[in-house]
Amino acid sequence: MKREDLPAAAAQAAPSADDAWVALLDAACAPYRSAGRWAWHWARGKLGRDPVFRGLLERGDLPARARVLDIGCGQGLLASLLQATADAARRGAWPAAWPAAPSATAYTGIELMAKDAARARAALHGLPLQPRFINADMCRAALPECDVVVILDVLHYVDHAAQEALLQGVRDALRPSQGRLLLRVGDADSRRGFAVSQWVDHVVTMARGHRVPPTYCRPLAAWVALLESQGYAVRTVPMSQGTPFANVLLVADLGAGSS
């Protein structure tokens, strides 16, 4: 929906960016109350404190009417946020300072941890988006055709050969001329921030009751070179605002940069 299509009264009532984000956070977290206290508190903490989610909206990284594939989706936070953004845009409650609201025509989440996938299904089964959650190893799952692939903080859990194979599978699944990969990684060259990222990652993994696997990381330049070798045009977005980490979001587009 374009802003000019909204009634004048609704457009005039568009909230500030901060007010809009608070409302989106409340709406995206609300479905998790039905899945238990842990699910709701995790959603609230992750969506509220991790800068990547608001950043995706503020920069317009997620397009409208996209088929979204979320690899390592956890309990489906991105699916719930996409539903909240679509609902807000429909009501005219979208901030004028932000790009057009993203929306999804289909959402598929792939998650290795069975408990996380179960929480996602329990909380979000009633969403109009009708998200689909697959409990599977990301390196072995069949990837559906899609317009956008999101991989946040999970690719380093598989070795370099598996990373490259998965990314090639992602490229094959994306729409050739307009596909986009949103990949968040840690920059191994940023030693202090990277060390903090790794420590927190291990603590959170153990707190969620999971085994801490080995990690296979790369310097930022190596991540960019890998994606460019697969035909992406890549831009980097620092993604550690308000945190001590060394995270970077890679926005990788097929089309002009693809071979």
Kinemage of the C-alpha trace (Angstrom):
@kinemage 1
@onewidth
@group {chain A} dominant
@subgroup {mainchain}
@vectorlist {calphas} color= white
{ca met a 1} P 0.000 0.000 0.000
{ca lys a 2} L 1.354 3.409 -0.977
{ca arg a 3} L 1.209 6.254 1.508
{ca glu a 4} L -0.680 8.435 -0.994
{ca asp a 5} L -3.433 5.801 -1.114
{ca leu a 6} L -4.198 6.292 2.573
{ca pro a 7} L -7.015 8.587 3.686
{ca ala a 8} L -5.808 12.083 4.530
{ca ala a 9} L -6.758 11.725 8.195
{ca ala a 10} L -4.784 8.496 8.516
{ca ala a 11} L -1.728 9.965 6.836
{ca gln a 12} L -1.838 12.997 9.150
{ca ala a 13} L -2.034 10.646 12.125
{ca ala a 14} L 1.110 8.736 11.131
{ca pro a 15} L 3.144 8.151 14.304
{ca ser a 16} L 6.734 9.099 14.983
{ca ala a 17} L 9.365 6.463 14.282
{ca asp a 18} L 9.879 5.746 17.994
{ca asp a 19} L 6.155 5.465 18.708
{ca ala a 20} L 5.683 3.245 15.674
{ca trp a 21} L 8.483 0.940 16.787
{ca val a 22} L 7.016 0.584 20.298
{ca ala a 23} L 3.650 -0.347 18.795
{ca leu a 24} L 5.250 -2.817 16.374
{ca leu a 25} L 7.224 -4.397 19.200
{ca asp a 26} L 4.072 -4.858 21.281
{ca ala a 27} L 2.156 -6.328 18.337
{ca ala a 28} L 4.949 -8.683 17.271
{ca cys a 29} L 5.452 -10.014 20.802
{ca ala a 30} L 1.774 -10.430 21.674
{ca pro a 31} L 1.236 -13.839 19.958
{ca tyr a 32} L 3.980 -15.412 22.071
{ca arg a 33} L 1.999 -15.065 25.279
{ca ser a 34} L 0.039 -18.144 24.215
{ca ala a 35} L 3.283 -20.135 23.887
{ca gly a 36} L 4.452 -19.578 27.473
{ca arg a 37} L 6.413 -17.057 29.502
{ca trp a 38} L 9.783 -18.037 28.044
{ca ala a 39} L 8.570 -17.495 24.481
{ca trp a 40} L 7.150 -14.054 25.274
{ca his a 41} L 10.174 -12.869 27.280
{ca trp a 42} L 12.582 -14.089 24.607
{ca ala a 43} L 10.601 -12.295 21.893
{ca arg a 44} L 10.469 -9.110 23.915
{ca gly a 45} L 14.171 -9.144 24.702
{ca lys a 46} L 15.399 -10.130 21.257
{ca leu a 47} L 13.173 -7.824 19.207
{ca gly a 48} L 13.577 -4.963 21.661
{ca arg a 49} L 17.352 -5.068 22.126
{ca asp a 50} L 18.753 -6.404 18.869
{ca pro a 51} L 19.222 -3.452 16.470
{ca val a 52} L 18.857 -5.578 13.348
{ca phe a 53} L 15.053 -5.793 13.428
{ca arg a 54} L 14.276 -2.079 13.610
{ca gly a 55} L 17.126 -1.437 11.184
{ca leu a 56} L 15.568 -3.682 8.555
{ca leu a 57} L 12.461 -1.483 8.648
{ca glu a 58} L 14.204 1.891 8.842
{ca arg a 59} L 16.398 1.173 5.818
{ca gly a 60} L 13.775 -0.606 3.736
{ca asp a 61} L 15.862 -3.771 3.471
{ca leu a 62} L 12.759 -5.966 3.229
{ca pro a 63} L 10.625 -5.266 0.138
{ca ala a 64} L 6.867 -5.420 -0.250
{ca arg a 65} L 5.090 -8.560 -1.423
{ca ala a 66} L 8.114 -10.792 -1.018
{ca arg a 67} L 8.436 -14.520 -0.569
{ca val a 68} L 10.648 -14.672 2.518
{ca leu a 69} L 12.931 -17.531 3.559
{ca asp a 70} L 14.268 -17.200 7.121
{ca ile a 71} L 17.140 -19.636 7.773
{ca gly a 72} L 17.803 -20.207 11.469
{ca cys a 73} L 14.455 -18.616 12.265
{ca gly a 74} L 14.327 -19.575 15.946
{ca gln a 75} L 10.792 -19.077 17.210
{ca gly a 76} L 9.769 -17.056 14.161
{ca leu a 77} L 10.300 -13.482 15.350
{ca leu a 78} L 10.690 -12.131 11.828
{ca ala a 79} L 7.399 -13.703 10.747
{ca ser a 80} L 5.563 -12.044 13.629
{ca leu a 81} L 7.244 -8.708 12.907
{ca leu a 82} L 6.266 -8.895 9.219
{ca gln a 83} L 2.655 -9.484 10.226
{ca ala a 84} L 2.805 -6.508 12.584
{ca thr a 85} L 4.242 -4.246 9.867
{ca ala a 86} L 1.567 -5.278 7.371
{ca asp a 87} L -1.170 -4.601 9.938
{ca ala a 88} L 0.296 -1.210 10.851
{ca ala a 89} L 0.557 -0.130 7.216
{ca arg a 90} L -3.019 -1.199 6.589
{ca arg a 91} L -4.192 1.033 9.462
{ca gly a 92} L -2.100 3.973 8.252
{ca ala a 93} L 0.067 3.684 11.368
{ca trp a 94} L 3.393 3.779 9.545
{ca pro a 95} L 5.960 6.539 10.203
{ca ala a 96} L 6.488 9.018 7.384
{ca ala a 97} L 10.255 8.940 7.969
{ca trp a 98} L 10.562 5.259 7.058
{ca pro a 99} L 10.482 3.625 3.619
{ca ala a 100} L 7.326 1.772 2.627
{ca ala a 101} L 6.364 -1.049 4.962
{ca pro a 102} L 7.580 -4.521 4.016
{ca ser a 103} L 5.128 -7.339 3.535
{ca ala a 104} L 5.338 -11.029 2.766
{ca thr a 105} L 3.224 -13.097 0.401
{ca ala a 106} L 4.808 -16.228 1.862
{ca tyr a 107} L 7.117 -16.973 4.781
{ca thr a 108} L 9.131 -20.144 5.369
{ca gly a 109} L 11.297 -20.539 8.450
{ca ile a 110} L 13.933 -23.267 8.823
{ca glu a 111} L 15.082 -24.078 12.345
{ca leu a 112} L 17.312 -26.881 13.622
{ca met a 113} L 16.100 -26.775 17.232
{ca ala a 114} L 12.823 -28.663 17.551
{ca lys a 115} L 11.689 -26.745 20.661
{ca asp a 116} L 12.152 -23.392 18.938
{ca ala a 117} L 10.250 -24.535 15.855
{ca ala a 118} L 7.469 -25.877 18.096
{ca arg a 119} L 7.198 -22.519 19.910
{ca ala a 120} L 6.986 -20.749 16.576
{ca arg a 121} L 4.126 -22.957 15.426
{ca ala a 122} L 2.321 -22.690 18.762
{ca ala a 123} L 2.504 -18.899 18.853
{ca leu a 124} L 2.017 -17.969 15.205
{ca his a 125} L -0.299 -20.589 13.731
{ca gly a 126} L -3.174 -18.087 13.662
{ca leu a 127} L -1.408 -15.278 11.784
{ca pro a 128} L -3.000 -14.240 8.477
{ca leu a 129} L 0.472 -14.618 6.939
{ca gln a 130} L 0.244 -18.371 7.627
{ca pro a 131} L 3.981 -18.850 8.191
{ca arg a 132} L 5.446 -22.284 7.593
{ca phe a 133} L 8.096 -23.624 9.978
{ca ile a 134} L 10.377 -26.521 9.078
{ca asn a 135} L 12.400 -28.313 11.743
{ca ala a 136} L 15.511 -29.277 9.783
{ca asp a 137} L 19.258 -28.841 9.367
{ca met a 138} L 19.712 -25.761 7.181
{ca cys a 139} L 22.412 -27.545 5.180
{ca arg a 140} L 20.073 -30.400 4.243
{ca ala a 141} L 16.687 -28.707 3.949
{ca ala a 142} L 15.101 -28.115 0.563
{ca leu a 143} L 14.995 -24.356 -0.027
{ca pro a 144} L 11.834 -22.994 -1.662
{ca glu a 145} L 11.902 -20.382 -4.403
{ca cys a 146} L 11.969 -16.971 -2.771
{ca asp a 147} L 12.653 -13.264 -3.190
{ca val a 148} L 14.470 -12.585 0.090
{ca val a 149} L 16.583 -14.846 2.280
{ca val a 150} L 17.417 -13.808 5.844
{ca ile a 151} L 20.256 -15.521 7.750
{ca leu a 152} L 21.037 -13.907 11.092
{ca asp a 153} L 23.899 -15.150 13.255
{ca val a 154} L 23.777 -18.851 12.346
{ca leu a 155} L 26.017 -19.433 9.328
{ca his a 156} L 29.165 -19.579 11.480
{ca tyr a 157} L 27.901 -22.781 13.116
{ca val a 158} L 28.819 -24.850 10.042
{ca asp a 159} L 32.273 -25.265 8.505
{ca his a 160} L 33.508 -23.184 5.592
{ca ala a 161} L 32.698 -25.780 2.935
{ca ala a 162} L 29.153 -26.120 4.278
{ca gln a 163} L 28.785 -22.328 4.375
{ca glu a 164} L 29.721 -22.080 0.723
{ca ala a 165} L 27.397 -24.915 -0.279
{ca leu a 166} L 24.474 -23.405 1.628
{ca leu a 167} L 25.055 -19.975 0.113
{ca gln a 168} L 25.110 -21.520 -3.350
{ca gly a 169} L 21.789 -23.204 -2.556
{ca val a 170} L 20.414 -19.848 -1.417
{ca arg a 171} L 21.532 -18.241 -4.661
{ca asp a 172} L 19.787 -20.955 -6.647
{ca ala a 173} L 16.574 -20.472 -4.650
{ca leu a 174} L 16.480 -16.679 -5.077
{ca arg a 175} L 14.750 -14.914 -7.941
{ca pro a 176} L 17.639 -14.409 -10.407
{ca ser a 177} L 17.141 -10.765 -11.318
{ca gln a 178} L 15.957 -9.249 -8.037
{ca gly a 179} L 16.800 -11.668 -5.242
{ca arg a 180} L 18.252 -10.360 -1.987
{ca leu a 181} L 20.212 -12.043 0.795
{ca leu a 182} L 20.363 -10.405 4.222
{ca leu a 183} L 23.227 -12.074 6.061
{ca arg a 184} L 24.461 -10.981 9.480
{ca val a 185} L 27.944 -12.130 10.444
{ca gly a 186} L 30.640 -11.326 12.955
{ca asp a 187} L 33.791 -9.640 11.709
{ca ala a 188} L 36.664 -11.796 12.945
{ca asp a 189} L 39.105 -8.937 12.324
{ca ser a 190} L 37.406 -6.834 15.008
{ca arg a 191} L 39.065 -8.739 17.800
{ca arg a 192} L 37.553 -7.291 20.957
{ca gly a 193} L 34.007 -6.984 19.650
{ca phe a 194} L 34.245 -10.389 18.008
{ca ala a 195} L 35.416 -12.014 21.251
{ca val a 196} L 32.483 -10.460 23.122
{ca ser a 197} L 30.085 -11.647 20.416
{ca gln a 198} L 31.384 -15.203 20.699
{ca trp a 199} L 31.152 -15.232 24.505
{ca val a 200} L 27.581 -13.920 24.541
{ca asp a 201} L 26.628 -16.326 21.768
{ca his a 202} L 27.853 -19.255 23.852
{ca val a 203} L 26.092 -18.062 27.008
{ca val a 204} L 22.767 -17.564 25.228
{ca thr a 205} L 23.039 -20.936 23.504
{ca met a 206} L 23.591 -22.707 26.824
{ca ala a 207} L 20.788 -20.730 28.504
{ca arg a 208} L 18.397 -21.964 25.831
{ca gly a 209} L 19.372 -25.528 26.666
{ca his a 210} L 21.431 -26.215 23.545
{ca arg a 211} L 24.905 -27.647 23.109
{ca val a 212} L 27.523 -25.056 22.170
{ca pro a 213} L 28.948 -26.091 18.785
{ca pro a 214} L 32.288 -25.004 17.332
{ca thr a 215} L 32.203 -21.888 15.166
{ca tyr a 216} L 33.756 -21.176 11.774
{ca cys a 217} L 34.182 -17.464 11.280
{ca arg a 218} L 35.772 -15.167 8.701
{ca pro a 219} L 36.975 -11.579 8.503
{ca leu a 220} L 34.451 -9.202 6.968
{ca ala a 221} L 36.462 -8.874 3.751
{ca ala a 222} L 36.366 -12.653 3.307
{ca trp a 223} L 32.583 -12.760 3.729
{ca val a 224} L 32.170 -10.028 1.139
{ca ala a 225} L 34.559 -11.753 -1.287
{ca leu a 226} L 32.675 -15.036 -0.911
{ca leu a 227} L 29.336 -13.448 -1.769
{ca glu a 228} L 30.799 -11.486 -4.672
{ca ser a 229} L 32.264 -14.706 -6.062
{ca gln a 230} L 28.723 -16.096 -6.160
{ca gly a 231} L 27.452 -13.144 -8.191
{ca tyr a 232} L 26.117 -10.751 -5.540
{ca ala a 233} L 26.575 -7.012 -5.326
{ca val a 234} L 27.272 -6.466 -1.627
{ca arg a 235} L 27.022 -3.523 0.727
{ca thr a 236} L 27.889 -3.663 4.405
{ca val a 237} L 25.886 -2.153 7.245
{ca pro a 238} L 27.379 -1.963 10.775
{ca met a 239} L 24.995 -3.786 13.050
{ca ser a 240} L 26.260 -3.372 16.597
{ca gln a 241} L 24.607 -0.095 17.606
{ca gly a 242} L 24.233 0.020 21.363
{ca thr a 243} L 26.098 -3.266 21.828
{ca pro a 244} L 29.763 -4.257 22.340
{ca phe a 245} L 29.650 -6.721 19.425
{ca ala a 246} L 31.306 -6.837 15.984
{ca asn a 247} L 28.261 -7.672 13.902
{ca val a 248} L 27.797 -6.566 10.312
{ca leu a 249} L 24.762 -6.982 8.058
{ca leu a 250} L 25.610 -7.879 4.471
{ca val a 251} L 22.937 -6.736 2.025
{ca ala a 252} L 23.634 -8.838 -1.058
{ca asp a 253} L 21.637 -8.327 -4.251
{ca leu a 254} L 21.432 -10.375 -7.422
{ca gly a 255} L 20.894 -8.555 -10.692
{ca ala a 256} L 23.502 -5.982 -11.631
{ca gly a 257} L 26.144 -7.875 -9.687
{ca ser a 258} L 25.163 -11.378 -10.763
{ca ser a 259} L 26.872 -13.377 -13.454
